[in-house]
Amino acid sequence: MPGLAISPEHGQLTGQGLEGYYRAGRRLLSRCRLRVAGREPLAVQARLVSSDRARFVATLRPAGEGGPDPVVMVERTRDADGTERITLRSAASRPLKLPVEVSLATDLAELGAVASGRPGAELPASVHDSGMRWSSPAGHAVVTAEPPPDDALASAGLLRWDLELPAGGTRTIELRVRQDGVAPSRPVGKGAGNPFSGAIATGDDPRVPALLTTCVDDLQALLLRDPERPADVHPAAGAPWRCGLAPAEALAAARMTLPLGSRLAAGTLRTLARTQLAGPGPKSGLIPGPLRDAGPHLPPGCTGIEATLLFPALLAEAYRWGLSAQETEDLLPAAERCLDWLRTAVRDGVYLPDPHPGGPLRCETQAHAHRAALLGADLLDAHDRPGAPEWRHWARQLRTAFRSDFWVEDRGGGSPAAARTPDGRRVPHLGSAAAHLLDTGLLGGGALAPGLLDKVQTEQLARLLGGPAMDSGWGLRSLSAKEAGHNPFGHRGGAVRVHETALAATGLAAAGYDKEANSLLRGLLAAAEAFGSRLPEMFAGEQRTEGGAPLPHPAACRPAATAAAAGIQLLVALAGIRPDAPAGTVTLDPVRSAPLGEVGFTGLTVAGSPFSVRVSRLGLAMVEEAADGLQLGV
């Protein structure tokens, strides 16, 4: 980010659909069509080399070359920063003279206009330096070439070279696309701003290291700098649809990547603290965020409420993982303002409407509020700030009320309601939002916070999430297949959402329900393999069949911050790492059934130092590297 390249598998940018080079949401180049010796090379392979680079290979048999075999290989390496290298490799026994043409065009349209089918007409080009230039009221785009073309035709947007290719030799043309008048910037994840440790996974299952490496690579590619404080980085929500900051998803992604270090958490928290609403009134302390679709049975929910509740939870957990005392102290006032907003929003009651005021009482919103109260109290106590006993008392009240008010009894053992309407009616539909009830949060001493459900209710929820109506075999459906309105492609109406699948799997494992957790883990790992280890934010909730593959969702971001972070959380959770850096301890609670066999992680970060751990095939964990003085807790 902020660069993005969208290409068809043959590698030619034809100007159709979303194809093109984008920067900061604007298409700088829509057409980049290559012809060699008067025709387009025959495409034979396309693959992603990394999150910011794609490689396309084609072949050519020039006129006069006998036999069926191609003698020229054409390789195009396309980088998201706007660089394209076209390399011609000859296997001919004699020199070849090859005319090469590249046809260029752009509309300088915004991504949203392109996606909605309103890109506008192609702009007229002018010859500029060693390439072409286009201008519109929205800005200017320039393509330069090295070596300079032998001929340039502005009316057709055409650059031409007459290349002499030695026998067995190569020639390369490099194109660079840029916004005229805008200084180039180095991607955050590729420089010193990279907030992640160099984590590496090993083990019996070869899919594990591939998934971890790809997830980290995807997150690095999605990193953005806060324009107000360039030292602070945060993840964009995903490409291509949401290339900017989505507060709730940024906080969720930063939380799931704490095993790779606390720098992303710190940068994201500081960035969002600067957006927090101030002044008098009921919104004081709220972190703004847009509404989000909630499926067929509920109105849209407010992501700003979710972000406001995630803020103190992330700060509390980052502190336990090793965020410095000074950074924590600096962010504590913003966390206290989030808790003050929650106190104002619930008033003398126990439930939080979403949206506030007047919205339904959503199951997951109560889980977020409960976690914020308990982890916030833990944070306040650790820094000698007032208010912790009151928050723990309110959380107890919420637990007691929730266990009766939100539980829908039936012959099958019951289930948590998705929500309660303002008039008190339960909305009984089961979906993946219930997974947030299992995500209780980390307290001091390596302990997990209590959840909103009691033990019997948690066991019943585990049974439901592990059943075929919710577990598709690839991951957790966002709405049970038994529910009215189920749609395998519904954002929150039946599609598999990777983030909530990971929350369910790790929450079930932490609660001791290995069978259900392992099924979700194996399903999501199989889906990741089908997606080349690059998980989308969601995919269709179709039932898995022998020899089948998960169906992509046409509106899903891939890569997506929460999906990439969920892959990291899902894998590292196998070791069950629960640190308390201020106390100098770390507790290990691995998944005892060792569902993927032996697995090891090196280059993680606990208490600001490298941390390595290995889990045996017997489900026993052993620390192999840790900070000096870090003690193993019980």
Secondary structure, DSSP 8 states (H G I E B T S, - for coil): --EEEE--TT--EES-TT-EEEETTEEEESEEEEEETTB--EEEEEEEEETTEEEEEEEE--TT--SSS--EEEEEEEETTSEEEEEEEE--SS-EEEEEEEEEE----BHHHHHTT-------EEEETTEEEEEETTEEEEEEEES--SEEEGGGTEEEEEEEE-TT-EEEEEEEEEETTS-----GGGSTT------EEEES-THHHHHHHHHHHHHHHTEEE-SS-TT-EEE-SBTTTB-S--HHHHHHHHHHTGGG-SHHHHHHHHHHHTT---SSSTTTT-----EE---TTS--EEHHHHHHHHHHHHHHHHHHHT--HHHHHHHHHHHHHHHHHHHHHHTTSS---SSTTT--EEHHHHHHHHHHHHHHHHHHHHTT-TTHHHHHHHHHHHHHHHHHHSEE--TT--EE-SEE-TTS-EE---BGGGGGGG---B-GGG-B---SS-HHHHHHHHHHHTSTTTB-SSSBBSB-TTSTT--TT-TTTT-EEHHHHHHHHHHHHHTT-HHHHHHHHHHHHHHHHHTTT---SEE------TT----B-TT--SSBHHHHHHHHHHHHGGG-EEEEGGGTEEEE---TT-TTSSEEEEEEEETTEEEEEEE-TTS-EEEEE--TT-EE--
